[in-house]
Protein backbone atom coordinates (compact mmCIF):
# COMPACT_ATOMS: atom_id res chain seq x y z
CA UNK A 1 0.00 0.00 0.00
CA UNK A 2 3.04 2.31 0.26
CA UNK A 3 4.43 1.59 -3.19
CA UNK A 4 5.41 4.82 -4.90
CA UNK A 5 4.30 7.03 -1.99
CA UNK A 6 6.62 9.81 -0.85
CA UNK A 7 7.44 9.73 2.85
CA UNK A 8 9.58 12.42 4.48
CA UNK A 9 11.22 11.12 7.65
CA UNK A 10 12.52 13.74 10.09
CA UNK A 11 15.02 12.38 12.61
CA UNK A 12 15.82 14.52 15.66
CA UNK A 13 18.36 14.35 18.47
CA UNK A 14 17.49 11.37 20.65
CA UNK A 15 19.31 8.17 21.56
CA UNK A 16 16.33 6.40 19.98
CA UNK A 17 17.47 7.68 16.56
CA UNK A 18 19.24 4.36 15.94
CA UNK A 19 15.84 2.62 15.80
CA UNK A 20 14.81 4.81 12.89
CA UNK A 21 17.28 3.05 10.61
CA UNK A 22 15.05 -0.03 10.98
CA UNK A 23 11.94 2.05 10.29
CA UNK A 24 13.59 3.50 7.19
CA UNK A 25 14.41 0.02 5.93
CA UNK A 26 10.83 -1.16 6.50
CA UNK A 27 9.40 1.84 4.64
CA UNK A 28 11.72 1.22 1.69
CA UNK A 29 10.87 -2.50 1.64
CA UNK A 30 7.18 -1.54 1.56
CA UNK A 31 7.84 0.42 -1.63
CA UNK A 32 7.92 3.98 -0.31
CA UNK A 33 10.26 6.71 -1.57
CA UNK A 34 11.86 7.88 1.67
CA UNK A 35 13.58 11.26 2.06
CA UNK A 36 15.41 11.58 5.38
CA UNK A 37 16.10 14.83 7.19
CA UNK A 38 18.65 14.76 10.01
CA UNK A 39 18.78 17.65 12.43
CA UNK A 40 22.16 18.77 13.71
CA UNK A 41 21.45 17.05 17.03
CA UNK A 42 20.42 13.83 15.27
CA UNK A 43 23.83 13.70 13.57
CA UNK A 44 25.40 13.34 16.99
CA UNK A 45 23.70 9.91 17.20
CA UNK A 46 23.42 8.66 13.59
CA UNK A 47 25.14 9.51 10.30
CA UNK A 48 23.81 10.55 6.88
CA UNK A 49 25.69 7.65 5.29
CA UNK A 50 23.47 5.14 7.13
CA UNK A 51 20.28 6.58 5.69
CA UNK A 52 21.71 7.23 2.24
CA UNK A 53 22.68 3.56 2.12
CA UNK A 54 19.17 2.47 3.13
CA UNK A 55 17.22 4.79 0.83
CA UNK A 56 19.56 5.32 -2.11
CA UNK A 57 18.61 9.00 -1.92
CA UNK A 58 20.28 12.21 -0.67
CA UNK A 59 20.02 12.94 3.04
CA UNK A 60 18.89 16.43 3.98
CA UNK A 61 19.88 18.55 6.95
CA UNK A 62 21.08 22.11 6.54
CA UNK A 63 18.67 24.58 4.92
CA UNK A 64 21.61 26.66 3.73
CA UNK A 65 23.66 23.81 2.29
CA UNK A 66 21.36 22.06 -0.22
CA UNK A 67 21.78 18.34 -0.81
CA UNK A 68 20.47 18.58 -4.42
CA UNK A 69 20.14 21.08 -7.26
CA UNK A 70 16.45 21.51 -6.57
CA UNK A 71 15.48 25.17 -6.82
CA UNK A 72 13.34 25.29 -3.67
CA UNK A 73 14.74 22.34 -1.78
CA UNK A 74 13.73 23.79 1.59
CA UNK A 75 10.02 23.55 0.69
CA UNK A 76 10.21 20.98 -2.09
CA UNK A 77 10.17 18.12 0.39
CA UNK A 78 6.99 19.45 1.97
CA UNK A 79 5.25 19.88 -1.37
CA UNK A 80 5.81 16.37 -2.71
CA UNK A 81 5.30 14.50 0.57
CA UNK A 82 2.39 12.10 0.92
CA UNK A 83 3.20 11.85 4.64
CA UNK A 84 5.70 13.45 7.01
CA UNK A 85 6.96 11.38 9.93
CA UNK A 86 9.00 12.86 12.79
CA UNK A 87 10.72 10.03 14.65
CA UNK A 88 12.10 10.22 17.21
CA UNK A 89 10.53 13.52 18.21
CA UNK A 90 12.18 15.18 21.20
CA UNK A 91 10.46 17.57 23.60
CA UNK A 92 12.29 20.44 21.89
CA UNK A 93 11.08 19.38 18.45
CA UNK A 94 7.48 19.01 19.65
CA UNK A 95 7.69 22.54 21.08
CA UNK A 96 9.07 23.86 17.76
CA UNK A 97 6.23 22.25 15.83
CA UNK A 98 3.58 23.52 18.25
CA UNK A 99 4.86 27.11 17.95
CA UNK A 100 5.14 26.89 14.16
CA UNK A 101 8.85 27.64 14.08
CA UNK A 102 10.88 27.05 10.94
CA UNK A 103 14.42 27.26 12.27
CA UNK A 104 15.47 23.80 11.13
CA UNK A 105 14.52 21.71 8.09
CA UNK A 106 12.33 19.26 10.02
CA UNK A 107 10.21 22.03 11.57
CA UNK A 108 10.09 23.92 8.28
CA UNK A 109 8.87 20.85 6.40
CA UNK A 110 6.10 20.18 8.92
CA UNK A 111 5.06 23.83 8.77
CA UNK A 112 4.96 23.93 4.97
CA UNK A 113 3.40 20.55 4.18
CA UNK A 114 -0.25 19.83 3.45
CA UNK A 115 0.32 16.10 3.91
CA UNK A 116 -0.59 14.14 7.06
CA UNK A 117 1.97 14.52 9.85
CA UNK A 118 2.85 11.72 12.28
CA UNK A 119 4.94 12.36 15.38
CA UNK A 120 6.61 9.56 17.35
CA UNK A 121 7.91 11.01 20.65
CA UNK A 122 10.94 9.73 22.57
CA UNK A 123 12.10 11.29 25.83
CA UNK A 124 12.35 10.74 29.56
CA UNK A 125 9.02 10.09 31.26
CA UNK A 126 9.25 13.27 33.34
CA UNK A 127 9.72 15.33 30.18
CA UNK A 128 6.80 13.61 28.42
CA UNK A 129 4.41 14.19 31.33
CA UNK A 130 5.55 17.79 31.89
CA UNK A 131 2.74 20.31 31.61
CA UNK A 132 4.48 22.24 28.82
CA UNK A 133 5.00 19.11 26.70
CA UNK A 134 1.42 17.95 27.15
CA UNK A 135 0.12 21.42 26.21
CA UNK A 136 2.23 21.31 23.02
CA UNK A 137 0.97 17.81 22.22
CA UNK A 138 -2.64 18.96 22.68
CA UNK A 139 -2.02 21.89 20.34
CA UNK A 140 -0.61 19.65 17.63
CA UNK A 141 -3.41 17.11 17.99
CA UNK A 142 -5.95 19.90 17.59
CA UNK A 143 -4.29 20.67 14.24
CA UNK A 144 -4.68 17.08 13.05
CA UNK A 145 -1.22 15.75 13.86
CA UNK A 146 -1.20 12.02 14.65
CA UNK A 147 0.89 10.86 17.63
CA UNK A 148 2.31 7.33 17.66
CA UNK A 149 3.36 6.42 21.17
CA UNK A 150 5.32 6.91 23.28
CA UNK A 151 5.38 3.45 24.84
CA UNK A 152 6.13 2.40 28.37
CA UNK A 153 9.37 0.58 29.12
CA UNK A 154 13.01 0.97 30.03
CA UNK A 155 14.36 4.42 29.16
CA UNK A 156 17.89 5.58 28.38
CA UNK A 157 18.16 6.88 31.95
CA UNK A 158 17.72 3.34 33.23
CA UNK A 159 14.34 4.16 34.72
CA UNK A 160 11.07 2.66 33.54
CA UNK A 161 8.25 4.87 32.36
CA UNK A 162 6.26 6.31 29.48
CA UNK A 163 8.66 7.75 26.93
CA UNK A 164 10.07 4.97 24.74
CA UNK A 165 9.91 5.41 21.00
CA UNK A 166 7.16 3.27 19.49
CA UNK A 167 8.45 0.18 17.73
CA UNK A 168 9.27 0.62 14.01
CA UNK A 169 6.52 -1.86 13.07
CA UNK A 170 3.97 0.25 14.96
CA UNK A 171 5.09 3.47 13.27
CA UNK A 172 4.99 1.73 9.89
CA UNK A 173 1.42 0.63 10.64
CA UNK A 174 0.48 4.21 11.51
CA UNK A 175 1.87 5.43 8.18
CA UNK A 176 -0.17 2.80 6.33
CA UNK A 177 -3.24 3.75 8.32
CA UNK A 178 -2.87 7.45 7.49
CA UNK A 179 -2.21 6.87 3.80
CA UNK A 180 -4.95 4.27 3.49
CA UNK A 181 -7.75 6.50 4.71
CA UNK A 182 -8.86 7.20 1.14
CA UNK A 183 -8.78 3.52 0.10
CA UNK A 184 -11.59 1.51 -1.47
CA UNK A 185 -12.92 0.47 1.96
CA UNK A 186 -12.95 4.02 3.36
CA UNK A 187 -16.10 4.62 5.37
CA UNK A 188 -16.75 0.89 5.75
CA UNK A 189 -16.81 -1.05 9.00
CA UNK A 190 -15.20 -4.48 8.84
CA UNK A 191 -15.33 -7.13 11.55
CA UNK A 192 -12.66 -9.84 11.49
CA UNK A 193 -12.39 -12.85 13.78
CA UNK A 194 -9.09 -14.59 14.47
CA UNK A 195 -7.56 -17.45 16.43
CA UNK A 196 -8.90 -20.72 17.76
CA UNK A 197 -11.56 -20.86 20.43
CA UNK A 198 -11.10 -22.79 23.69
CA UNK A 199 -13.98 -24.67 25.27
CA UNK A 200 -13.27 -25.64 28.90
CA UNK A 201 -13.42 -29.25 30.06
CA UNK A 202 -12.43 -28.19 33.58
CA UNK A 203 -10.48 -25.20 34.95
CA UNK A 204 -7.23 -26.68 33.54
CA UNK A 205 -8.10 -28.43 30.29
CA UNK A 206 -9.91 -27.28 27.16
CA UNK A 207 -11.03 -28.36 23.69
CA UNK A 208 -9.09 -26.30 21.17
CA UNK A 209 -7.32 -26.31 17.82
CA UNK A 210 -4.02 -25.27 16.26
CA UNK A 211 -5.08 -21.92 14.80
CA UNK A 212 -2.52 -19.16 15.47
CA UNK A 213 -4.72 -16.24 14.38
CA UNK A 214 -2.14 -15.04 11.83
CA UNK A 215 -4.54 -15.03 8.88
CA UNK A 216 -7.17 -13.10 10.82
CA UNK A 217 -4.63 -10.51 11.97
CA UNK A 218 -3.41 -10.15 8.37
CA UNK A 219 -6.99 -9.56 7.23
CA UNK A 220 -7.49 -6.89 9.89
CA UNK A 221 -4.26 -5.16 8.87
CA UNK A 222 -5.11 -5.28 5.17
CA UNK A 223 -8.64 -3.91 5.75
CA UNK A 224 -7.15 -1.06 7.78
CA UNK A 225 -4.68 -0.32 4.98
CA UNK A 226 -7.64 0.07 2.59
CA UNK A 227 -9.34 2.64 4.80
CA UNK A 228 -11.80 0.49 6.75
CA UNK A 229 -12.66 0.92 10.40
CA UNK A 230 -11.75 -2.51 11.72
CA UNK A 231 -12.83 -4.48 14.78
CA UNK A 232 -10.75 -7.58 15.41
CA UNK A 233 -12.32 -10.24 17.63
CA UNK A 234 -9.47 -12.51 18.64
CA UNK A 235 -8.79 -15.40 20.96
CA UNK A 236 -5.06 -14.73 20.92
CA UNK A 237 -3.07 -11.90 22.45
CA UNK A 238 0.28 -13.31 21.31
CA UNK A 239 0.35 -11.28 18.07
CA UNK A 240 0.89 -7.50 17.84
CA UNK A 241 -2.39 -5.69 17.23
CA UNK A 242 -2.23 -3.67 13.98
CA UNK A 243 -2.14 0.07 14.61
CA UNK A 244 -5.59 1.65 14.35
CA UNK A 245 -7.47 -1.65 14.77
CA UNK A 246 -9.87 -2.12 17.68
CA UNK A 247 -9.21 -5.39 19.50
CA UNK A 248 -11.93 -7.31 21.34
CA UNK A 249 -10.75 -10.46 23.11
CA UNK A 250 -12.77 -13.65 23.40
CA UNK A 251 -11.94 -17.20 24.39
CA UNK A 252 -15.00 -19.44 24.07
CA UNK A 253 -17.49 -19.72 21.23
CA UNK A 254 -20.10 -18.01 23.39
CA UNK A 255 -17.78 -15.06 24.04
CA UNK A 256 -16.85 -14.81 20.37
CA UNK A 257 -20.50 -15.00 19.34
CA UNK A 258 -21.43 -12.14 21.67
CA UNK A 259 -18.51 -9.98 20.51
CA UNK A 260 -19.04 -10.65 16.79
CA UNK A 261 -22.79 -10.07 16.86
CA UNK A 262 -22.33 -6.86 18.81
CA UNK A 263 -19.68 -5.54 16.39
CA UNK A 264 -21.76 -6.54 13.36
CA UNK A 265 -24.67 -4.30 14.33
CA UNK A 266 -22.90 -1.35 12.72
CA UNK A 267 -20.73 -3.27 10.23
CA UNK A 268 -20.71 -3.72 6.46
CA UNK A 269 -18.49 -6.81 6.31
CA UNK A 270 -17.76 -9.85 8.45
CA UNK A 271 -14.70 -11.97 7.70
CA UNK A 272 -14.89 -15.03 9.94
CA UNK A 273 -11.29 -16.27 9.88
CA UNK A 274 -11.35 -17.73 13.40
CA UNK A 275 -11.28 -21.49 13.86
CA UNK A 276 -14.45 -21.79 15.93
CA UNK A 277 -14.95 -25.04 17.81
CA UNK A 278 -17.86 -27.18 16.62
CA UNK A 279 -18.23 -28.85 20.01
CA UNK A 280 -17.98 -28.03 23.70
CA UNK A 281 -18.12 -30.18 26.81
CA UNK A 282 -21.77 -30.77 27.65
CA UNK A 283 -20.89 -30.33 31.31
CA UNK A 284 -17.59 -28.64 32.19
CA UNK A 285 -16.11 -29.65 35.54
CA UNK A 286 -15.93 -27.01 38.24
CA UNK A 287 -12.75 -28.57 39.63
CA UNK A 288 -9.81 -30.24 37.94
CA UNK A 289 -10.74 -33.75 36.86
CA UNK A 290 -8.34 -36.15 38.57
CA UNK A 291 -6.63 -38.94 36.72
CA UNK A 292 -8.16 -42.29 37.64
CA UNK A 293 -7.40 -45.88 36.79
CA UNK A 294 -9.81 -45.91 33.86
CA UNK A 295 -10.32 -43.59 30.90
CA UNK A 296 -12.41 -40.45 30.70
CA UNK A 297 -15.68 -40.36 28.79
CA UNK A 298 -16.49 -36.84 27.67
CA UNK A 299 -19.94 -35.94 26.36
CA UNK A 300 -19.88 -33.19 23.74
CA UNK A 301 -22.57 -30.75 22.66
CA UNK A 302 -22.65 -28.68 19.47
CA UNK A 303 -21.77 -25.00 19.69
CA UNK A 304 -23.69 -22.17 18.06
CA UNK A 305 -23.09 -21.30 14.38
CA UNK A 306 -22.17 -17.63 14.53
CA UNK A 307 -22.31 -17.01 10.78
CA UNK A 308 -25.94 -18.14 10.57
CA UNK A 309 -26.92 -15.46 13.09
CA UNK A 310 -25.28 -12.60 11.22
CA UNK A 311 -27.71 -10.72 8.92
CA UNK A 312 -27.36 -11.39 5.20
CA UNK A 313 -27.24 -7.62 4.62
CA UNK A 314 -23.54 -7.80 5.45
CA UNK A 315 -20.96 -9.16 3.06
CA UNK A 316 -20.10 -12.43 4.81
CA UNK A 317 -16.84 -14.27 4.26
CA UNK A 318 -16.07 -17.62 5.88
CA UNK A 319 -13.00 -19.82 6.09
CA UNK A 320 -12.94 -23.58 5.71
CA UNK A 321 -9.95 -25.39 7.16
CA UNK A 322 -10.03 -28.80 5.48
CA UNK A 323 -7.83 -31.87 5.17
CA UNK A 324 -9.66 -33.59 2.28
CA UNK A 325 -12.22 -32.88 -0.48
CA UNK A 326 -11.31 -29.19 -0.19
CA UNK A 327 -13.64 -27.62 -2.77
CA UNK A 328 -16.60 -29.95 -2.18
CA UNK A 329 -16.59 -29.46 1.58
CA UNK A 330 -16.14 -25.70 1.23
CA UNK A 331 -19.02 -25.47 -1.27
CA UNK A 332 -21.34 -27.17 1.23
CA UNK A 333 -20.38 -24.66 3.94
CA UNK A 334 -20.78 -21.75 1.53
CA UNK A 335 -24.40 -22.72 0.85
CA UNK A 336 -25.31 -23.86 4.37
CA UNK A 337 -24.02 -20.69 6.02
CA UNK A 338 -25.42 -18.32 3.32
CA UNK A 339 -22.01 -16.79 2.61
CA UNK A 340 -20.89 -14.48 -0.18
CA UNK A 341 -17.40 -15.98 -0.20
CA UNK A 342 -15.60 -18.85 1.46
CA UNK A 343 -11.84 -19.34 1.58
CA UNK A 344 -10.79 -22.98 1.72
CA UNK A 345 -7.33 -24.11 2.63
CA UNK A 346 -5.70 -27.47 3.23
CA UNK A 347 -4.37 -27.22 6.78
CA UNK A 348 -2.47 -30.47 6.42
CA UNK A 349 0.00 -28.72 4.08
CA UNK A 350 3.23 -27.76 5.82
CA UNK A 351 3.48 -24.36 4.12
CA UNK A 352 -0.18 -23.35 4.31
CA UNK A 353 -1.58 -24.72 7.52
CA UNK A 354 -1.80 -23.38 11.04
CA UNK A 355 0.98 -21.28 12.54
CA UNK A 356 2.91 -20.40 9.35
CA UNK A 357 3.19 -17.05 7.56
CA UNK A 358 2.00 -18.30 4.16
CA UNK A 359 -1.27 -19.71 2.89
CA UNK A 360 -2.66 -21.38 -0.22
CA UNK A 361 -6.34 -20.55 -0.51
CA UNK A 362 -9.17 -21.41 -2.90
CA UNK A 363 -11.93 -18.77 -2.97
CA UNK A 364 -15.46 -19.91 -3.76
CA UNK A 365 -18.31 -17.45 -4.35
CA UNK A 366 -22.09 -17.72 -4.16
CA UNK A 367 -22.38 -17.74 -7.96
CA UNK A 368 -20.33 -20.91 -8.30
CA UNK A 369 -17.01 -19.31 -9.11
CA UNK A 370 -13.80 -20.98 -7.92
CA UNK A 371 -10.45 -19.15 -7.81
CA UNK A 372 -7.30 -20.98 -6.76
CA UNK A 373 -4.63 -18.68 -5.36
CA UNK A 374 -0.95 -19.66 -5.40
CA UNK A 375 1.13 -19.83 -2.24
CA UNK A 376 1.17 -16.27 -0.87
CA UNK A 377 1.95 -14.49 2.35
CA UNK A 378 -1.11 -14.26 4.57
CA UNK A 379 -1.16 -10.49 4.06
CA UNK A 380 -1.25 -11.00 0.28
CA UNK A 381 -4.04 -13.56 0.69
CA UNK A 382 -5.92 -10.98 2.76
CA UNK A 383 -5.57 -8.39 0.00
CA UNK A 384 -6.88 -10.82 -2.63
CA UNK A 385 -9.88 -11.65 -0.44
CA UNK A 386 -10.56 -7.96 0.17
CA UNK A 387 -10.38 -7.26 -3.57
CA UNK A 388 -13.43 -9.51 -3.85
CA UNK A 389 -15.11 -7.91 -0.83
CA UNK A 390 -14.62 -4.40 -2.23
CA UNK A 391 -16.17 -5.51 -5.55
CA UNK A 392 -19.20 -6.98 -3.76
CA UNK A 393 -19.70 -3.78 -1.75
CA UNK A 394 -19.49 -1.72 -4.93
CA UNK A 395 -22.14 -3.91 -6.60
CA UNK A 396 -24.48 -3.58 -3.62
CA UNK A 397 -24.09 0.20 -3.59
GICOR-V530258 format. One record per residue. N is the residue number from 0. OMEGA is omega in whole degrees, 0 to 359 (NA if undefined). Layout:
# GICOR-V530258
n->{N | N}
omega->{OMEGA | OMEGA}
This chain:
# GICOR-V530258
n->{0 | 1 | 2 | 3 | 4 | 5 | 6 | 7 | 8 | 9 | 10 | 11 | 12 | 13 | 14 | 15 | 16 | 17 | 18 | 19 | 20 | 21 | 22 | 23 | 24 | 25 | 26 | 27 | 28 | 29 | 30 | 31 | 32 | 33 | 34 | 35 | 36 | 37 | 38 | 39 | 40 | 41 | 42 | 43 | 44 | 45 | 46 | 47 | 48 | 49 | 50 | 51 | 52 | 53 | 54 | 55 | 56 | 57 | 58 | 59 | 60 | 61 | 62 | 63 | 64 | 65 | 66 | 67 | 68 | 69 | 70 | 71 | 72 | 73 | 74 | 75 | 76 | 77 | 78 | 79 | 80 | 81 | 82 | 83 | 84 | 85 | 86 | 87 | 88 | 89 | 90 | 91 | 92 | 93 | 94 | 95 | 96 | 97 | 98 | 99 | 100 | 101 | 102 | 103 | 104 | 105 | 106 | 107 | 108 | 109 | 110 | 111 | 112 | 113 | 114 | 115 | 116 | 117 | 118 | 119 | 120 | 121 | 122 | 123 | 124 | 125 | 126 | 127 | 128 | 129 | 130 | 131 | 132 | 133 | 134 | 135 | 136 | 137 | 138 | 139 | 140 | 141 | 142 | 143 | 144 | 145 | 146 | 147 | 148 | 149 | 150 | 151 | 152 | 153 | 154 | 155 | 156 | 157 | 158 | 159 | 160 | 161 | 162 | 163 | 164 | 165 | 166 | 167 | 168 | 169 | 170 | 171 | 172 | 173 | 174 | 175 | 176 | 177 | 178 | 179 | 180 | 181 | 182 | 183 | 184 | 185 | 186 | 187 | 188 | 189 | 190 | 191 | 192 | 193 | 194 | 195 | 196 | 197 | 198 | 199 | 200 | 201 | 202 | 203 | 204 | 205 | 206 | 207 | 208 | 209 | 210 | 211 | 212 | 213 | 214 | 215 | 216 | 217 | 218 | 219 | 220 | 221 | 222 | 223 | 224 | 225 | 226 | 227 | 228 | 229 | 230 | 231 | 232 | 233 | 234 | 235 | 236 | 237 | 238 | 239 | 240 | 241 | 242 | 243 | 244 | 245 | 246 | 247 | 248 | 249 | 250 | 251 | 252 | 253 | 254 | 255 | 256 | 257 | 258 | 259 | 260 | 261 | 262 | 263 | 264 | 265 | 266 | 267 | 268 | 269 | 270 | 271 | 272 | 273 | 274 | 275 | 276 | 277 | 278 | 279 | 280 | 281 | 282 | 283 | 284 | 285 | 286 | 287 | 288 | 289 | 290 | 291 | 292 | 293 | 294 | 295 | 296 | 297 | 298 | 299 | 300 | 301 | 302 | 303 | 304 | 305 | 306 | 307 | 308 | 309 | 310 | 311 | 312 | 313 | 314 | 315 | 316 | 317 | 318 | 319 | 320 | 321 | 322 | 323 | 324 | 325 | 326 | 327 | 328 | 329 | 330 | 331 | 332 | 333 | 334 | 335 | 336 | 337 | 338 | 339 | 340 | 341 | 342 | 343 | 344 | 345 | 346 | 347 | 348 | 349 | 350 | 351 | 352 | 353 | 354 | 355 | 356 | 357 | 358 | 359 | 360 | 361 | 362 | 363 | 364 | 365 | 366 | 367 | 368 | 369 | 370 | 371 | 372 | 373 | 374 | 375 | 376 | 377 | 378 | 379 | 380 | 381 | 382 | 383 | 384 | 385 | 386 | 387 | 388 | 389 | 390 | 391 | 392 | 393 | 394 | 395 | 396}
omega->{180 | 186 | 178 | 180 | 182 | 181 | 174 | 183 | 179 | 183 | 182 | 194 | 178 | 176 | 180 | 182 | 181 | 180 | 185 | 173 | 177 | 177 | 179 | 179 | 181 | 178 | 179 | 179 | 178 | 175 | 182 | 168 | 188 | 173 | 185 | 172 | 175 | 173 | 179 | 179 | 179 | 181 | 173 | 183 | 183 | 185 | 175 | 183 | 180 | 185 | 174 | 179 | 182 | 186 | 186 | 184 | 178 | 176 | 186 | 180 | 185 | 179 | 186 | 174 | 186 | 178 | 181 | 177 | 181 | 187 | 181 | 184 | 186 | 175 | 181 | 178 | 181 | 184 | 185 | 183 | 167 | 176 | 175 | 181 | 175 | 184 | 352 | 177 | 179 | 177 | 179 | 180 | 179 | 177 | 178 | 183 | 181 | 182 | 177 | 179 | 179 | 185 | 166 | 190 | 177 | 181 | 179 | 181 | 178 | 181 | 187 | 188 | 170 | 180 | 175 | 180 | 175 | 180 | 179 | 185 | 173 | 181 | 176 | 184 | 181 | 177 | 180 | 183 | 179 | 184 | 181 | 180 | 181 | 176 | 178 | 178 | 180 | 178 | 181 | 177 | 180 | 177 | 177 | 178 | 179 | 176 | 178 | 185 | 5 | 179 | 178 | 179 | 181 | 182 | 181 | 180 | 185 | 177 | 177 | 180 | 181 | 182 | 180 | 173 | 175 | 181 | 181 | 180 | 179 | 179 | 177 | 178 | 179 | 177 | 178 | 180 | 181 | 184 | 180 | 186 | 176 | 182 | 185 | 174 | 178 | 180 | 180 | 175 | 184 | 175 | 179 | 173 | 185 | 175 | 179 | 180 | 178 | 179 | 187 | 168 | 173 | 183 | 183 | 189 | 179 | 170 | 183 | 178 | 189 | 183 | 180 | 184 | 186 | 180 | 178 | 179 | 177 | 177 | 178 | 180 | 182 | 178 | 175 | 182 | 179 | 172 | 182 | 168 | 193 | 169 | 180 | 177 | 190 | 174 | 182 | 173 | 183 | 182 | 178 | 180 | 179 | 180 | 177 | 180 | 176 | 180 | 172 | 182 | 177 | 178 | 183 | 176 | 180 | 179 | 179 | 179 | 181 | 182 | 181 | 181 | 177 | 181 | 184 | 181 | 181 | 187 | 175 | 187 | 168 | 174 | 186 | 181 | 181 | 173 | 186 | 181 | 176 | 185 | 173 | 176 | 181 | 178 | 180 | 180 | 178 | 178 | 179 | 178 | 183 | 178 | 178 | 180 | 180 | 178 | 180 | 176 | 184 | 178 | 183 | 175 | 180 | 175 | 180 | 175 | 187 | 184 | 180 | 181 | 181 | 182 | 180 | 175 | 175 | 165 | 185 | 180 | 177 | 175 | 179 | 176 | 186 | 174 | 177 | 179 | 190 | 186 | 181 | 180 | 179 | 180 | 177 | 180 | 179 | 181 | 185 | 184 | 177 | 183 | 172 | 179 | 169 | 182 | 183 | 175 | 181 | 185 | 175 | 179 | 185 | 184 | 185 | 180 | 182 | 169 | 180 | 185 | 180 | 180 | 175 | 192 | 170 | 182 | 176 | 178 | 186 | 179 | 178 | 180 | 179 | 179 | 179 | 177 | 175 | 176 | 183 | 169 | 182 | 175 | 178 | 174 | 180 | 180 | 179 | 177 | 182 | 170 | 180 | 179 | 181 | 178 | 179 | 178 | 180 | 178 | 182 | 179 | NA}
